[in-house]
Amino acid sequence: MARQIGYSQKEIEALADLERTELFPPEVKMALLYASQVTRDAHTVTDKFFAELKRYYSDSQILELTSVIGLSTYFNKFTTALRVDLSGTDEPYDAPAKAGEGA
């Protein structure tokens, strides 16, 4: 999806190392780091991080960011748990297990 909205392959790969990448403008990097923290464990968002986030975003913008992050996380977990195929193809949801792999 990121490619469809204009992100390069290099930018997509940089998402794996957000702390060190300099490919994104500071405000985008902060939003991405925030999304990562909220998605993995919202308890990791410290007061210090939140203060840094507020350098780039207003309270209402942070509220909107948090809403989008939360709803996206919910939707991803919901569709995954129910095994909803969003690929738009006729391929099976999961690739068949290879011989010797777990069932």
CORTANOR-V935073 format. One record per residue. N is the residue number from 0. RES is the residue in one letter. PHI is phi in degrees with one decimal (none if undefined). BURIAL is + if it has 9 or more other ideal C-beta (glycine too) atoms within 8 Angstrom, else -. D_LAST is the distance of its C-alpha to the last C-alpha in Angstrom with 1 decimal. Layout:
BEGIN
N;RES;PHI;BURIAL;D_LAST + N;RES;PHI;BURIAL;D_LAST
END
This chain:
BEGIN
0;M;none;-;29.6 + 1;A;-59.7;-;31.7 + 2;R;-63.3;-;32.9 + 3;Q;-65.5;-;33.9 + 4;I;-102.8;-;36.3 + 5;G;107.3;-;37.8 + 6;Y;-79.1;-;36.1 + 7;S;-79.3;-;36.1 + 8;Q;-61.5;-;33.2 + 9;K;-63.3;-;35.0 + 10;E;-66.2;+;35.1 + 11;I;-62.9;+;31.4 + 12;E;-65.3;-;30.6 + 13;A;-67.4;+;33.1 + 14;L;-61.7;+;31.1 + 15;A;-71.5;-;29.0 + 16;D;-137.1;-;32.2 + 17;L;-59.8;+;34.3 + 18;E;-58.6;-;36.4 + 19;R;-102.6;-;37.9 + 20;T;-69.3;+;38.1 + 21;E;-122.1;-;41.4 + 22;L;-77.3;-;40.4 + 23;F;-108.0;+;40.6 + 24;P;-58.9;-;43.8 + 25;P;-53.6;-;44.0 + 26;E;-69.1;-;43.5 + 27;V;-71.2;-;40.4 + 28;K;-59.1;+;39.0 + 29;M;-62.6;+;39.8 + 30;A;-64.0;+;38.1 + 31;L;-67.2;+;34.9 + 32;L;-63.6;+;35.0 + 33;Y;-62.1;+;35.6 + 34;A;-59.5;+;32.7 + 35;S;-62.4;+;30.4 + 36;Q;-65.9;+;31.8 + 37;V;-63.3;+;31.7 + 38;T;-69.0;-;28.1 + 39;R;-76.8;-;26.8 + 40;D;-166.8;-;29.2 + 41;A;-60.1;-;32.5 + 42;H;-68.2;-;34.1 + 43;T;-82.2;-;34.3 + 44;V;-79.4;+;36.9 + 45;T;-82.2;-;40.0 + 46;D;-60.4;-;43.6 + 47;K;-62.8;-;44.4 + 48;F;-63.3;+;41.7 + 49;F;-61.3;+;42.7 + 50;A;-62.6;-;46.3 + 51;E;-65.4;+;45.4 + 52;L;-59.7;+;43.5 + 53;K;-70.3;+;46.7 + 54;R;-68.1;-;48.6 + 55;Y;-108.9;+;47.0 + 56;Y;-132.1;+;46.2 + 57;S;-76.4;-;48.2 + 58;D;-57.6;-;47.0 + 59;S;-68.2;-;46.4 + 60;Q;-68.9;-;44.4 + 61;I;-66.2;+;42.3 + 62;L;-59.7;-;41.8 + 63;E;-65.5;-;40.7 + 64;L;-56.9;+;38.4 + 65;T;-63.7;+;36.8 + 66;S;-63.8;-;36.4 + 67;V;-64.9;-;34.8 + 68;I;-61.9;+;32.4 + 69;G;-62.8;+;31.5 + 70;L;-67.4;-;31.1 + 71;S;-64.7;-;29.0 + 72;T;-62.9;+;26.7 + 73;Y;-57.5;-;26.6 + 74;F;-60.4;-;25.9 + 75;N;-63.5;-;23.0 + 76;K;-67.0;-;21.4 + 77;F;-61.7;+;22.2 + 78;T;-69.4;+;20.9 + 79;T;-68.4;-;17.6 + 80;A;-61.3;-;17.0 + 81;L;-90.0;-;18.0 + 82;R;56.8;-;16.0 + 83;V;-81.2;-;19.4 + 84;D;-85.3;-;19.6 + 85;L;-106.6;-;22.8 + 86;S;-74.0;-;22.6 + 87;G;77.7;-;25.1 + 88;T;-118.8;-;23.3 + 89;D;-94.5;-;21.6 + 90;E;-68.4;-;18.5 + 91;P;-62.7;-;15.2 + 92;Y;-56.7;-;14.5 + 93;D;-115.9;-;11.4 + 94;A;-65.7;-;11.5 + 95;P;-58.9;-;9.2 + 96;A;-68.7;-;6.7 + 97;K;-81.4;-;9.1 + 98;A;-54.3;-;9.4 + 99;G;91.3;-;8.8 + 100;E;-91.3;-;6.5 + 101;G;-57.2;-;3.8 + 102;A;-81.2;-;0.0
END
